[in-house]
Amino acid sequence: MNDKLEKCSFCGVTQSLNTPLIAGLDGYICEACVRLANQVVTSWGRKRDLADLHGPLPKPGELKKRLDDYVIGQDLAKEILSVSVYNHYKRLRSESADSPVCMGHNDVELGKSNILLLGPSGSGKTLLASTLARIVGVPFAIADATTLTQAGYVGEDVESILTRLLDVAEGNVGRAEWGIVYIDEIDKLARSSESAMAVRDVSGEGVQQALLKLVEGTNVKVPGKGKRRDGGEDISMDTHNILFIVGGAFAGLEEVVTKRLKPKTSGIGFSAAFSADDEKTDSETFLKEVQPDDLRRFGLIPEFIGRFPVLATLEELDEAALKTILTEPRNALIKQYQKLFAFDEIELEFTDEAIGAIARKAIEHGTGARGLRGVMENLLRKTMFETPSVEGVRHCLVDEKAVQGEGEIKLLYGKPETETESTNSRAVAGA
């Protein structure tokens, strides 16, 4: 009988009934060291995931500069987003970093700051969020708040957002837990009224309450491969490190802010305050003054507002900004359509007046930058339909009259001697 008590090869604890050891080829290990080893291996996995980020984390100035290549204007919103995203992923790096600075502040736990974007439709909210995720190199998922309902009702549960993020991360839970989630149309979740009546709002206030724990940080069970009814196993995801960005147009919020900043004065006759009709206040100015209490009056519950401490307001795009969006970014719309025409060996050209007319049409439609593609499609649809079948077309010229529907898009042919004749006889209507 061997009375010798074995010891853990890592910590040296002696084997006992309360401390069993796992035997290996050349040593033993106790339960506490197994748990510690699991934490170390998990930390290695997180470091590998962080290494997948495109090199060192860009500084806020670098983030904004790279955003400028894709998004025109919105400088204030870019600065706010750049700082928030930089601090968020700097926090994730610090959790596993061994630098003296981090080691000297081990007793300080860093929290995350989710972001709320306010701005009219087509101002670039979704583009800003998706571009940031692409720059940092993390999984990115978009959800529409209008499709979400409380658990147990027809519609999507809030946990479905994490399923999309996990799909984007190709099933890698570690990467998904460091991703970015953008929830659009969050203003549609505003409760119908501020009354204290017990009215169940399953697609409004109920969804806000269901999102509270998710955006703050909790462990959520999401279905793995396949749905639960197909036998798929549930996967536990921790949302503490997921950055949530929500956005909405918040139509009518400026009126709430106006009432707070410029309360109506009561008075009759000579005691009434005079208000000139030509004193029109810019709604964007009021949106920049939005406070949490204004969001509460709009219909968001205080608990939900408190989980989005960072507010960024986007400005409505004017004609100059839309013209720049059409021409300057790397993926500018005009460059995209020029590439499409180049596949057929046709050069597409727009005059400056035509670009201005396209921008004005988008403003008239009230859809911001998102409406530019619709205007371009209507303008070039017939040309894109006919030119691939026409021999000899080498150049398309779009002028202001073609955009306004008062003229035609001019087609220039390859033979210089017949260029004038061909231009007059074979012009194709634009819109």
C-alpha positions as CSV (number, residue, x, y, z in Angstrom):
1,M,0.0,0.0,0.0
2,N,1.3,3.4,-1.0
3,D,0.8,5.9,1.8
4,K,2.6,8.7,0.0
5,L,0.3,11.7,-0.6
6,E,0.7,13.3,-4.0
7,K,0.9,17.0,-4.5
8,C,-0.3,19.3,-7.3
9,S,2.6,19.9,-9.7
10,F,1.5,23.6,-10.1
11,C,0.6,24.9,-6.7
12,G,1.9,22.1,-4.4
13,V,-1.4,21.4,-2.6
14,T,-1.5,18.0,-1.0
15,Q,-4.1,15.5,-2.1
16,S,-7.0,14.9,0.2
17,L,-10.7,13.9,0.1
18,N,-11.6,17.6,-0.3
19,T,-8.8,18.2,-2.8
20,P,-8.7,15.5,-5.4
21,L,-5.9,15.5,-8.0
22,I,-6.0,14.7,-11.7
23,A,-3.1,12.4,-12.6
24,G,-1.0,13.0,-15.7
25,L,2.0,11.2,-17.2
26,D,4.6,13.0,-15.1
27,G,2.5,14.9,-12.4
28,Y,-0.8,15.9,-10.9
29,I,-3.1,19.0,-11.1
30,C,-5.8,20.2,-8.7
31,E,-9.2,21.6,-9.5
32,A,-8.2,25.2,-8.7
33,C,-5.2,25.1,-11.1
34,V,-7.5,23.6,-13.8
35,R,-9.9,26.6,-13.4
36,L,-6.9,29.0,-13.5
37,A,-5.5,27.3,-16.6
38,N,-8.9,27.7,-18.3
39,Q,-8.9,31.4,-17.5
40,V,-5.4,31.7,-19.0
41,V,-6.3,29.8,-22.2
42,T,-9.5,32.0,-22.5
43,S,-7.3,35.1,-22.2
44,W,-5.0,33.8,-24.9
45,G,-8.1,33.3,-27.2
46,R,-9.1,36.9,-26.5
47,K,-5.7,38.1,-27.3
48,R,-5.7,36.2,-30.6
49,D,-9.1,37.8,-31.4
50,L,-7.7,41.2,-30.6
51,A,-4.7,40.5,-32.9
52,D,-7.2,40.0,-35.7
53,L,-8.0,43.7,-35.4
54,H,-6.2,45.5,-38.2
55,G,-3.0,46.1,-36.5
56,P,-2.8,48.6,-33.6
57,L,-6.0,50.3,-32.6
58,P,-6.3,53.6,-34.5
59,K,-6.3,56.8,-32.5
60,P,-9.5,58.9,-32.5
61,G,-7.9,61.3,-35.0
62,E,-7.0,58.4,-37.3
63,L,-10.5,57.0,-37.0
64,K,-12.1,60.3,-38.0
65,K,-9.7,60.8,-40.9
66,R,-10.6,57.3,-42.2
67,L,-14.3,58.1,-41.7
68,D,-13.8,61.2,-43.8
69,D,-13.0,59.0,-46.8
70,Y,-16.5,57.4,-46.7
71,V,-18.8,59.9,-44.9
72,I,-19.1,63.6,-45.8
73,G,-19.7,66.2,-43.2
74,Q,-21.0,65.3,-39.7
75,D,-17.7,66.3,-38.1
76,L,-19.1,66.6,-34.5
77,A,-20.8,63.2,-34.8
78,K,-17.5,61.7,-36.2
79,E,-15.5,63.1,-33.3
80,I,-18.0,61.7,-30.7
81,L,-18.1,58.3,-32.3
82,S,-14.3,58.1,-32.8
83,V,-13.7,58.8,-29.1
84,S,-16.3,56.4,-27.9
85,V,-15.2,53.5,-30.1
86,Y,-11.5,54.2,-29.3
87,N,-12.2,54.2,-25.5
88,H,-14.4,51.0,-25.9
89,Y,-11.8,48.9,-27.6
90,K,-9.0,50.4,-25.5
91,R,-10.9,49.1,-22.5
92,L,-11.1,45.6,-24.0
93,R,-7.4,45.6,-24.7
94,S,-6.6,46.7,-21.2
95,E,-8.5,43.8,-19.7
96,S,-5.8,41.4,-20.9
97,A,-2.9,43.8,-21.1
98,D,0.1,43.5,-18.8
99,S,1.5,47.0,-19.1
100,P,2.6,48.8,-15.9
101,V,-0.2,51.4,-16.4
102,C,-2.9,48.7,-16.5
103,M,-1.3,46.8,-13.6
104,G,-1.2,49.9,-11.5
105,H,-5.0,50.4,-11.9
106,N,-6.2,46.8,-11.4
107,D,-8.8,48.0,-8.9
108,V,-10.5,50.2,-11.4
109,E,-13.1,48.5,-13.6
110,L,-13.9,50.3,-16.8
111,G,-17.5,50.4,-18.0
112,K,-18.8,50.8,-21.5
113,S,-20.7,53.7,-23.0
114,N,-23.3,52.9,-25.6
115,I,-24.2,55.5,-28.2
116,L,-27.4,57.1,-29.3
117,L,-27.5,58.8,-32.7
118,L,-30.1,61.4,-33.6
119,G,-30.5,62.7,-37.1
120,P,-32.9,62.9,-40.0
121,S,-33.3,60.1,-42.5
122,G,-30.4,59.8,-44.9
123,S,-27.9,61.8,-42.8
124,G,-25.5,58.8,-42.4
125,K,-26.3,57.1,-39.1
126,T,-26.1,53.6,-40.4
127,L,-23.1,54.4,-42.7
128,L,-21.1,55.8,-39.7
129,A,-21.7,52.8,-37.6
130,S,-20.9,50.2,-40.3
131,T,-17.8,52.1,-41.4
132,L,-16.4,52.3,-37.9
133,A,-16.9,48.5,-37.5
134,R,-15.1,47.9,-40.8
135,I,-12.2,50.2,-39.8
136,V,-11.7,48.5,-36.4
137,G,-12.2,45.1,-37.9
138,V,-15.0,43.7,-35.7
139,P,-18.3,41.9,-36.5
140,F,-21.1,44.3,-37.2
141,A,-24.9,43.5,-37.2
142,I,-27.8,45.8,-38.0
143,A,-31.3,45.3,-36.5
144,D,-34.5,47.1,-37.1
145,A,-36.3,48.1,-33.9
146,T,-39.7,48.1,-35.6
147,T,-39.6,44.3,-36.0
148,L,-38.9,43.6,-32.3
149,T,-41.6,42.6,-29.9
150,Q,-41.7,41.4,-26.3
151,A,-41.0,37.7,-25.7
152,G,-44.1,35.6,-26.3
153,Y,-45.6,37.9,-29.0
154,V,-45.5,37.6,-32.8
155,G,-42.3,39.1,-34.1
156,E,-38.6,38.9,-33.2
157,D,-37.3,38.7,-29.7
158,V,-34.4,41.0,-28.8
159,E,-32.1,38.0,-28.5
160,S,-32.4,37.6,-32.3
161,I,-30.0,40.6,-32.6
162,L,-27.2,38.5,-31.0
163,T,-28.0,35.6,-33.4
164,R,-27.3,37.9,-36.4
165,L,-24.0,39.1,-34.7
166,L,-23.0,35.5,-34.2
167,D,-23.7,34.7,-37.8
168,V,-21.5,37.6,-39.0
169,A,-18.8,36.3,-36.7
170,E,-19.1,32.9,-38.4
171,G,-20.0,31.2,-35.1
172,N,-16.9,32.6,-33.2
173,V,-18.4,33.6,-29.9
174,G,-15.3,35.4,-28.8
175,R,-15.3,37.7,-31.8
176,A,-19.1,38.2,-31.6
177,E,-18.7,39.3,-27.9
178,W,-16.5,42.2,-29.1
179,G,-18.7,43.2,-32.0
180,I,-20.8,46.3,-32.7
181,V,-24.6,46.2,-32.9
182,Y,-26.6,49.0,-34.6
183,I,-30.3,49.2,-33.9
184,D,-32.1,51.5,-36.3
185,E,-35.4,53.2,-36.0
186,I,-35.1,53.3,-32.2
187,D,-37.4,56.3,-32.0
188,K,-40.3,54.0,-33.2
189,L,-40.1,52.3,-29.7
190,A,-41.4,55.5,-28.0
191,R,-44.4,54.7,-25.8
192,S,-47.7,56.0,-27.0
193,S,-48.2,58.4,-24.1
194,E,-46.9,59.5,-20.7
195,S,-50.0,58.6,-18.9
196,A,-49.9,56.2,-16.0
197,M,-52.6,54.0,-17.4
198,A,-51.7,50.3,-17.6
199,V,-51.5,49.8,-21.4
200,R,-49.4,47.0,-22.7
201,D,-47.2,48.3,-25.5
202,V,-45.5,45.1,-26.8
203,S,-43.6,46.8,-29.6
204,G,-42.8,50.0,-27.9
205,E,-42.1,50.4,-24.2
206,G,-42.1,46.6,-23.8
207,V,-39.1,46.3,-26.2
208,Q,-37.3,49.1,-24.4
209,Q,-37.6,47.1,-21.1
210,A,-36.5,43.9,-22.9
211,L,-33.4,45.7,-24.2
212,L,-32.3,47.0,-20.8
213,K,-30.3,44.0,-19.7
214,L,-29.1,43.2,-23.2
215,V,-27.4,46.6,-23.8
216,E,-26.1,46.9,-20.2
217,G,-24.5,43.5,-20.2
218,T,-25.7,40.0,-19.3
219,N,-25.4,36.4,-20.4
220,V,-27.9,35.5,-23.1
221,K,-28.8,32.1,-24.5
222,V,-28.9,32.1,-28.2
223,P,-29.5,29.2,-30.5
224,G,-26.4,27.7,-32.2
225,K,-26.5,26.0,-35.6
226,G,-30.1,25.7,-36.6
227,K,-33.1,26.6,-34.5
228,R,-34.0,25.1,-31.2
229,R,-36.7,22.9,-32.8
230,D,-34.1,21.5,-35.1
231,G,-32.1,20.2,-32.2
232,G,-29.5,23.0,-32.2
233,E,-27.7,23.6,-28.9
234,D,-28.0,27.0,-27.1
235,I,-24.8,29.1,-26.9
236,S,-24.2,31.5,-24.0
237,M,-23.1,35.0,-25.1
238,D,-21.9,37.8,-22.8
239,T,-23.0,41.2,-23.9
240,H,-20.8,43.2,-21.5
241,N,-18.3,43.9,-24.2
242,I,-20.6,44.4,-27.1
243,L,-20.9,48.1,-28.2
244,F,-24.6,49.0,-28.9
245,I,-25.3,52.0,-31.1
246,V,-28.9,53.0,-31.6
247,G,-30.2,55.6,-34.0
248,G,-33.4,57.3,-35.2
249,A,-34.8,60.3,-36.9
250,F,-36.8,61.3,-33.8
251,A,-39.3,63.4,-35.9
252,G,-41.0,65.9,-33.6
253,L,-38.2,65.9,-30.9
254,E,-37.2,69.4,-31.9
255,E,-40.7,70.6,-30.8
256,V,-40.1,69.1,-27.4
257,V,-36.8,70.8,-27.1
258,T,-38.3,74.1,-28.3
259,K,-40.9,74.0,-25.5
260,R,-38.2,73.6,-23.0
261,L,-35.9,76.3,-24.3
262,K,-38.6,78.7,-25.4
263,P,-41.6,78.2,-23.1
264,K,-44.8,79.9,-24.3
265,T,-45.5,83.1,-22.4
266,S,-49.1,83.7,-21.4
267,G,-50.6,87.1,-21.9
268,I,-53.5,88.8,-23.5
269,G,-53.6,92.1,-25.4
270,F,-50.7,94.5,-24.7
271,S,-49.2,92.1,-22.1
272,A,-48.7,89.3,-24.7
273,A,-45.1,88.8,-25.9
274,F,-44.5,89.8,-29.5
275,S,-43.2,87.1,-31.8
276,A,-42.2,88.0,-35.4
277,D,-43.3,85.6,-38.1
278,D,-39.9,85.7,-39.8
279,E,-38.1,84.4,-36.7
280,K,-37.7,80.8,-37.7
281,T,-35.5,78.7,-35.6
282,D,-33.4,76.0,-37.2
283,S,-34.5,72.6,-35.9
284,E,-30.9,71.3,-36.1
285,T,-29.9,73.9,-33.5
286,F,-32.5,72.6,-31.1
287,L,-31.5,69.0,-31.7
288,K,-28.0,69.9,-30.6
289,E,-29.5,70.9,-27.3
290,V,-31.2,67.6,-26.6
291,Q,-31.2,66.5,-23.0
292,P,-32.2,63.1,-21.5
293,D,-35.4,64.7,-20.2
294,D,-36.4,65.6,-23.7
295,L,-36.0,62.0,-24.8
296,R,-38.1,61.0,-21.8
297,R,-40.9,63.3,-22.9
298,F,-40.6,62.0,-26.5
299,G,-41.4,58.5,-25.2
300,L,-38.2,56.7,-24.2
301,I,-38.2,55.3,-20.6
302,P,-35.6,56.7,-18.2
303,E,-33.9,53.3,-17.7
304,F,-33.3,53.0,-21.4
305,I,-32.0,56.5,-21.8
306,G,-29.5,56.0,-19.0
307,R,-27.9,53.1,-20.8
308,F,-26.9,55.4,-23.7
309,P,-24.9,58.1,-22.1
310,V,-23.3,59.3,-25.4
311,L,-25.5,61.4,-27.6
312,A,-24.5,62.4,-31.1
313,T,-26.6,64.6,-33.3
314,L,-26.3,64.5,-37.1
315,E,-27.1,67.5,-39.2
316,E,-29.4,67.4,-42.2
317,L,-27.4,67.4,-45.4
318,D,-27.6,70.5,-47.7
319,E,-27.0,70.8,-51.4
320,A,-23.3,71.3,-51.1
321,A,-22.9,68.2,-48.9
322,L,-24.9,66.1,-51.2
323,K,-22.8,67.2,-54.2
324,T,-19.7,66.3,-52.3
325,I,-21.2,62.9,-51.4
326,L,-21.9,62.3,-55.1
327,T,-18.3,62.9,-56.2
328,E,-15.6,62.7,-53.4
329,P,-15.9,59.6,-51.2
330,R,-14.1,56.4,-52.2
331,N,-17.4,54.8,-53.0
332,A,-19.1,57.9,-54.3
333,L,-22.3,57.2,-56.3
334,I,-21.0,58.8,-59.5
335,K,-17.8,56.7,-59.3
336,Q,-20.0,53.6,-58.9
337,Y,-22.0,54.3,-62.0
338,Q,-18.9,55.3,-63.9
339,K,-17.5,51.9,-63.1
340,L,-20.7,50.2,-64.2
341,F,-20.6,51.9,-67.6
342,A,-16.9,51.2,-67.8
343,F,-17.7,47.5,-67.9
344,D,-19.3,48.2,-71.3
345,E,-16.3,50.4,-72.3
346,I,-18.4,53.5,-72.0
347,E,-17.3,56.7,-70.3
348,L,-19.9,58.4,-68.2
349,E,-19.6,62.2,-67.5
350,F,-21.7,64.6,-65.5
351,T,-21.6,68.4,-65.7
352,D,-21.4,70.4,-62.5
353,E,-24.9,71.7,-63.1
354,A,-26.2,68.2,-63.5
355,I,-24.7,67.2,-60.1
356,G,-26.3,70.2,-58.5
357,A,-29.7,69.3,-60.0
358,I,-29.4,65.7,-58.7
359,A,-28.7,67.0,-55.2
360,R,-31.7,69.3,-55.3
361,K,-34.0,66.5,-56.4
362,A,-32.8,64.4,-53.4
363,I,-33.6,67.3,-51.1
364,E,-37.0,67.7,-52.6
365,H,-37.7,64.0,-51.9
366,G,-36.7,64.5,-48.3
367,T,-34.7,61.3,-48.1
368,G,-31.2,62.8,-47.7
369,A,-28.2,61.0,-49.1
370,R,-30.2,57.8,-49.2
371,G,-32.4,59.3,-52.0
372,L,-29.4,60.0,-54.3
373,R,-29.3,56.5,-55.6
374,G,-33.0,56.6,-56.4
375,V,-32.5,59.8,-58.4
376,M,-29.5,58.3,-60.2
377,E,-31.4,55.1,-61.0
378,N,-34.3,56.9,-62.5
379,L,-32.0,59.2,-64.5
380,L,-29.8,56.5,-66.0
381,R,-32.3,53.6,-66.2
382,K,-33.2,53.9,-69.9
383,T,-29.6,54.6,-70.8
384,M,-28.3,51.6,-69.0
385,F,-31.0,49.5,-70.7
386,E,-30.2,50.6,-74.3
387,T,-26.5,51.4,-74.5
388,P,-25.2,47.8,-74.0
389,S,-27.1,46.8,-77.2
390,V,-25.9,49.9,-79.2
391,E,-22.6,49.5,-81.1
392,G,-20.0,52.2,-81.0
393,V,-21.1,54.2,-77.9
394,R,-18.1,55.4,-76.1
395,H,-19.2,58.4,-74.1
396,C,-22.4,59.5,-72.2
397,L,-22.8,63.1,-71.2
398,V,-25.4,64.0,-68.5
399,D,-26.3,67.7,-68.3
400,E,-28.8,69.7,-66.1
401,K,-31.6,69.5,-68.7
402,A,-31.4,65.7,-68.7
403,V,-31.7,65.6,-64.9
404,Q,-34.7,67.9,-65.0
405,G,-36.4,65.9,-67.7
406,E,-36.2,68.7,-70.2
407,G,-33.5,67.1,-72.4
408,E,-31.8,63.8,-73.2
409,I,-28.6,62.2,-72.2
410,K,-26.2,62.6,-75.1
411,L,-24.4,59.6,-76.5
412,L,-21.1,60.2,-78.3
413,Y,-19.8,57.5,-80.6
414,G,-16.3,56.3,-81.4
415,K,-15.9,57.7,-84.9
416,P,-15.0,61.5,-84.7
417,E,-16.3,62.3,-88.2
418,T,-19.8,61.1,-87.4
419,E,-19.8,62.3,-83.8
420,T,-22.1,65.3,-84.3
421,E,-24.5,63.5,-86.6
422,S,-24.7,60.5,-84.2
423,T,-25.2,62.8,-81.2
424,N,-28.3,64.5,-82.8
425,S,-29.8,61.3,-84.2
426,R,-29.2,58.8,-81.4
427,A,-29.7,60.5,-78.1
428,V,-31.3,58.5,-75.4
429,A,-33.8,60.0,-72.9
430,G,-32.7,60.1,-69.3
431,A,-35.6,60.2,-66.9
